[in-house]
């Protein structure tokens, strides 16, 4: 007996964790799915935002995404940006899809909140996303993006897990460079796992003997306020105190293992410009009163070879979608519904406005202290920590995907003629980007040399 023909066809914008889970959940329910991905490969923040020392986690997530996007009933359309190559309103109103799911993540760096700062991008100001993309791809022979040189004494403005990743990357690479000057080649992964002091001790060296001062992470709140692990919903006073204490412990362990410095309770408010370049920042001291950041009278200045802003990632604007501040103006935040687009849903970081793969208040209890410590590289079992992150993250995505799937199946069915017309438009776009029609063949052809 032949399988019943699908009666719905859904466009999913974004092929990484959220998009792949939604596509798989829909395909499992007999819905045809077309995944539009802006990049050649569909790995999103796993490839370009998760530092490359997370080898096991990256490979596991790559495999999970490939499995979902290889499912029967899922078509893949790479190198296609909605809003640039295809207009959003055309996709929702003209192509003929039963529905559209936004799963395009949070890729735009939140601007450094100092007037005129962005005119110094590339001239002393670097944003986190482009820096980590370089870090992850710099060993690839075909990498053609922005290039950066990790230097000693860089200023990092941030406060979350991603800013610690930036500080770690700087410290690991500047340490490796100093060891290389002494004729010692240090493996990046081993240096991250074992930590800088242990690897130096192997060579009868101390960090001080390297002549490095280290980068400094500046944060507007205290160490206890850093969102290294999420505060569970409705946490009582005892639970809140435990989480705050755990955050302080985590930061201390990370600083000891990777030798970066931390300056709490300060916010950037001015630029130090010398010779047309950003040479540093003026900071204002802050205090925390009733949970709010309050500026104080005291100011101070810090200089460095450059500044990396790591204060968060937000969704890229898409023409046709109204914004409310930094996020899309959703009328229903649970399913990411938009006024004026009754068949549009959203999943993942495009709804939360977070680019961090472990940010999940709903699953904060599963992503506990031991998991985050392992994820940061300061726990006893890094592999177990990565497994915990993956499981909690995928659990959240599956719940969201199931809700969206049920809502979409209530849409009116497509006709056979409408479905075939839609399929032809998809094939036409695939031909335009050189997609051969087979997902694995395409992935093999676009995987860079020296890459996973």
C-alpha positions in Angstrom: 0.0 0.0 0.0 1.5 3.4 -1.0 2.0 6.2 1.5 -0.7 8.9 1.4 0.2 12.0 -0.5 1.0 15.0 1.7 -1.7 17.6 2.0 0.5 20.3 3.5 3.9 21.8 2.5 5.8 24.1 5.0 8.7 26.4 4.4 11.2 26.4 7.3 13.6 29.4 7.3 16.9 28.2 8.8 18.3 24.7 8.9 20.2 24.5 12.1 19.1 23.1 15.5 15.6 24.7 15.7 14.9 24.5 11.9 16.0 20.8 11.7 13.9 19.8 14.7 10.8 21.5 13.3 11.4 20.0 9.8 11.8 16.5 11.3 8.7 16.8 13.5 6.6 18.0 10.5 8.0 15.2 8.2 7.3 12.6 10.9 3.6 13.7 10.7 3.5 13.4 6.9 4.0 17.1 6.1 6.2 18.0 3.2 8.9 20.5 4.3 11.2 22.8 2.4 14.2 24.2 4.4 15.7 27.4 3.2 19.2 28.0 4.5 21.2 31.2 4.0 24.6 29.3 4.1 25.9 26.4 2.1 25.8 24.2 5.3 22.9 24.1 7.7 24.8 24.1 11.0 24.2 27.7 12.1 25.5 28.6 15.6 26.8 25.1 16.0 29.3 25.7 13.2 29.8 29.5 13.5 29.0 30.3 17.1 30.1 27.3 19.2 33.9 27.5 19.6 35.8 24.6 17.8 37.1 23.1 20.9 33.7 21.6 21.5 34.6 18.7 19.1 32.2 16.1 20.4 29.2 18.4 20.7 29.7 19.9 17.2 29.9 16.4 15.7 26.9 15.2 17.5 24.8 18.2 16.5 26.0 18.0 12.9 24.9 14.4 12.7 21.5 15.2 14.3 20.9 18.0 11.9 21.9 15.9 8.9 19.6 13.1 10.0 16.6 15.4 10.3 17.3 17.2 7.0 17.8 13.8 5.2 14.3 12.7 6.3 11.9 11.6 3.6 9.7 14.5 2.7 12.3 17.2 3.5 13.8 19.3 0.7 16.9 21.5 1.3 17.5 24.8 -0.5 21.0 26.2 0.5 22.5 29.7 -0.2 19.1 31.3 0.0 18.5 34.3 2.3 14.9 35.3 2.8 14.6 39.0 2.4 17.5 39.1 0.0 17.1 36.2 -2.5 13.3 35.7 -1.9 11.1 38.3 -0.3 9.4 37.2 2.9 5.9 38.3 1.7 6.4 36.4 -1.6 7.2 33.2 0.4 4.2 33.6 2.6 1.7 34.8 0.1 2.8 33.8 -3.4 4.7 30.5 -3.3 1.7 28.5 -2.0 3.0 27.1 1.2 0.6 25.9 3.9 2.7 27.8 6.4 6.1 29.3 7.1 8.3 28.7 10.2 10.9 31.2 11.1 13.9 29.4 12.6 16.6 31.7 11.5 18.2 32.3 14.8 19.9 35.4 16.2 22.8 36.5 14.1 23.1 40.2 14.5 25.4 41.5 17.3 23.7 43.8 19.7 25.4 47.2 19.1 27.9 48.5 21.6 25.8 51.1 23.3 28.1 54.1 22.7 27.2 56.7 20.1 29.5 56.6 17.1 31.0 53.2 18.1 30.2 51.4 14.9 32.2 53.7 12.7 35.3 52.0 14.3 34.3 48.4 13.3 37.4 47.1 11.7 39.4 50.0 13.3 39.7 48.8 16.8 36.2 47.5 17.4 35.3 43.8 16.7 32.0 42.1 17.2 31.7 38.6 18.8 30.0 36.8 15.9 32.6 37.7 13.3 35.4 37.0 15.7 34.1 33.5 16.6 33.4 32.7 12.9 37.0 33.6 12.2 38.2 31.5 15.1 36.2 28.4 14.0 37.2 28.6 10.3 40.8 30.1 10.4 42.4 26.7 9.9 40.4 26.0 6.7 42.3 26.4 3.5 39.4 28.0 1.7 38.3 30.4 4.4 37.7 33.9 2.9 36.0 35.8 5.7 37.3 38.4 8.1 40.7 37.7 9.7 41.8 38.7 13.2 45.0 38.4 15.1 44.6 37.5 18.8 46.6 40.0 20.8 47.4 40.4 24.5 45.4 42.9 26.5 42.2 43.0 24.4 39.1 44.5 26.1 36.0 42.2 26.0 32.7 43.8 26.9 30.1 41.2 27.8 28.9 39.1 30.6 27.4 35.8 29.4 28.7 32.4 28.2 29.6 33.8 24.8 31.8 36.5 26.3 33.7 33.8 28.2 34.1 31.9 25.0 35.7 35.0 23.5 38.0 35.5 26.4 39.0 31.8 26.3 39.8 32.0 22.6 42.0 35.0 23.1 43.9 33.4 26.0 44.3 30.1 24.3 45.6 31.6 21.1 47.9 34.2 22.7 49.4 31.5 24.9 49.9 29.2 21.9 51.7 32.1 20.1 54.0 32.7 23.1 54.8 29.0 23.4 55.5 28.9 19.6 58.1 31.6 20.1 59.9 29.1 22.4 59.7 26.3 19.9 56.7 24.6 21.6 53.6 23.6 19.6 50.6 23.4 21.9 47.5 21.7 20.6 44.4 23.9 21.0 42.1 21.2 22.1 44.5 19.8 24.7 45.2 23.4 26.0 41.5 24.0 26.4 40.8 20.6 28.2 43.9 20.7 30.5 44.0 24.5 31.0 46.8 26.9 30.5 48.6 26.4 33.9 48.9 22.6 33.5 50.3 22.8 30.0 52.8 25.4 31.0 53.9 23.4 34.0 54.6 20.5 31.7 57.2 22.7 30.1 58.5 24.1 33.5 56.9 27.5 32.7 54.5 29.8 34.6 52.0 32.1 33.0 54.0 35.1 34.3 57.1 33.9 32.4 55.2 34.2 29.1 55.0 37.9 29.5 51.2 38.1 28.9 48.9 40.4 30.8 45.8 38.7 29.5 42.5 40.0 28.2 39.9 41.6 30.5 36.2 40.9 30.6 34.1 44.0 31.6 30.6 43.4 32.9 28.0 45.9 34.1 26.8 43.7 36.9 28.6 41.4 39.5 30.0 37.9 39.0 26.9 36.5 40.8 24.7 38.2 38.2 26.4 36.7 35.2 23.9 34.6 33.2 26.3 31.6 33.1 23.4 29.4 34.2 19.8 30.4 33.9 17.7 31.2 37.0 14.8 28.7 37.1 11.3 30.2 36.9 9.8 30.8 40.3 13.1 30.1 42.1 12.8 30.7 45.9 15.4 32.7 47.9 17.5 29.7 48.7 17.5 28.5 45.1 18.4 32.0 43.8 21.3 32.2 46.3 22.5 28.8 45.2 22.5 29.8 41.5 24.3 33.1 42.3 27.0 31.3 44.3 27.4 28.8 41.5 27.9 31.6 38.9 30.7 33.1 41.1 32.4 29.7 41.4 32.2 29.1 37.7 33.7 32.4 36.8 36.5 31.9 39.3 37.4 28.5 37.9 37.4 29.8 34.3 39.7 32.7 35.2 42.1 30.3 37.0 42.2 27.8 34.2 42.4 30.3 31.2 44.0 33.3 33.0 41.7 36.1 31.7 40.8 38.9 34.1 37.4 40.2 35.1 36.2 43.8 35.9 32.7 43.8 37.4 30.2 46.6 38.0 31.2 48.9 35.1 29.6 49.9 31.8 31.2 51.4 28.7 30.1 55.0 28.1 32.8 56.6 25.9 35.4 56.0 23.2 39.1 56.6 23.3 40.1 57.3 19.7 43.8 57.7 18.7 45.0 58.0 15.1 41.5 57.3 13.7 41.3 54.0 15.6 39.5 52.9 18.8 42.3 52.6 21.3 40.1 51.9 24.4 37.0 52.8 26.3 35.9 55.0 29.1 33.8 53.1 31.7 31.5 54.2 34.4 31.2 52.3 37.7 27.8 50.9 38.5 25.9 49.6 41.5 23.0 47.1 41.7 19.9 48.5 43.4 16.8 46.3 43.6 18.1 44.3 40.7 18.7 47.3 38.5 22.0 48.7 37.2 22.6 52.2 38.5 25.4 54.4 37.2 27.8 55.8 39.8 30.0 59.0 39.7 33.3 57.2 39.3 34.7 56.7 35.8 37.9 55.1 34.5 39.7 54.4 31.2 41.2 51.2 29.8 43.3 50.9 26.6 43.9 47.8 24.5 44.9 46.7 21.0 41.2 46.4 20.2 37.8 45.8 21.9 35.5 42.9 21.3 31.9 43.6 22.0 30.1 40.5 23.2 26.9 41.8 24.7 24.5 39.5 22.9 23.0 38.4 19.5 19.6 39.5 18.2 17.7 38.5 15.0 18.5 40.0 11.7 15.7 42.3 10.5 13.7 40.9 7.6 11.8 43.2 5.3 8.1 42.8 5.8 8.3 41.8 9.5 7.6 44.6 12.1 10.2 44.9 14.9 9.6 45.8 18.5 12.9 47.0 19.8 15.5 44.4 18.9 13.0 41.5 18.3 10.3 40.7 15.8 6.9 42.0 17.0 5.2 38.7 17.9 1.6 38.7 18.9 2.0 35.2 20.4 5.4 34.6 21.9 4.8 30.9 22.5 4.5 29.9 18.9 6.1 33.1 17.4 3.0 34.3 15.6 3.0 37.6 13.7 0.0 39.9 13.0 -0.8 40.0 9.3 0.7 36.5 8.7 -1.8 33.9 10.0 0.3 31.0 8.6 3.7 32.1 10.1 5.2 30.5 13.2 8.6 30.8 14.8 11.0 28.6 16.8 14.3 28.9 18.6 16.5 31.9 19.1 14.6 34.1 16.7 11.8 34.2 19.4 14.1 34.4 22.4 16.5 36.9 20.8 19.4 34.9 22.2 22.2 33.4 20.3 23.3 31.1 23.1 22.6 27.4 22.5 22.3 26.7 26.3 19.9 29.6 27.2 16.7 28.1 28.3 14.8 29.3 31.4 12.3 26.5 30.9 14.9 23.9 31.1 17.2 25.6 33.6 16.9 22.6 36.1 18.2 20.2 33.5 21.0 22.5 32.5 22.4 22.7 36.0 25.7 23.6 37.5 27.6 20.5 36.6 26.5 20.7 33.0 27.5 24.3 32.5 30.8 23.8 34.3 31.6 20.9 31.9 30.4 23.1 28.9 32.8 25.9 30.0 35.6 23.4 30.2 36.0 23.7 34.0 34.1 20.5 35.1 35.2 17.0 35.7 33.5 15.4 32.6 33.3 17.7 29.6 31.7 15.1 27.4 28.8 14.5 29.9 28.3 18.3 30.1 28.0 18.6 26.3 25.6 15.7 26.3 23.5 17.5 28.9 23.4 20.7 26.9 22.4 18.8 23.7 19.6 16.9 25.4 18.1 19.9 27.2 18.3 22.1 24.1 16.8 19.4 21.8 14.0 18.7 24.3 13.0 22.4 24.2 13.0 22.4 20.4 11.0 19.2 20.1 8.3 20.6 22.4 8.1 23.7 20.3 8.2 21.8 17.0 5.3 19.5 18.2 3.1 22.5 19.0 3.9 24.1 15.6 3.2 20.9 13.8 -0.2 20.5 15.4 -1.1 24.1 14.6 0.0 23.8 11.0 -2.0 20.6 10.4 -5.1 22.6 11.1 -4.5 24.7 8.0 -6.5 24.0 4.8 -4.9 21.3 2.6 -3.2 22.0 -0.6 -4.5 20.8 -4.0 -2.4 18.4 -6.0 -1.9 21.1 -8.7 -0.9 23.7 -6.0 1.5 21.3 -4.5 3.2 20.4 -7.8 3.5 24.1 -8.7 5.2 24.7 -5.4 7.5 21.8 -5.9 8.6 23.2 -9.3 9.4 26.6 -7.8 11.5 24.9 -5.2 13.3 22.8 -7.8 13.9 26.0 -9.8 15.6 27.7 -6.8 17.7 24.5 -6.1 18.9 24.6 -9.7 19.8 28.3 -9.4 22.1 27.6 -6.5 23.6 24.4 -7.9 21.9 22.0 -5.5 22.0 18.5 -7.0 18.9 17.2 -5.3 20.6 14.9 -2.8 21.4 16.3 0.6 24.4 14.2 1.5 26.0 14.8 -1.9 25.6 18.5 -1.4 27.1 18.4 2.1 30.1 16.4 0.9 30.7 19.0 -1.9 30.6 22.1 0.3 32.4 20.8 3.4 35.7 22.8 3.5 39.0 21.2 3.6 40.3 20.7 7.2 36.7 21.2 8.4 34.3 18.8 10.2 
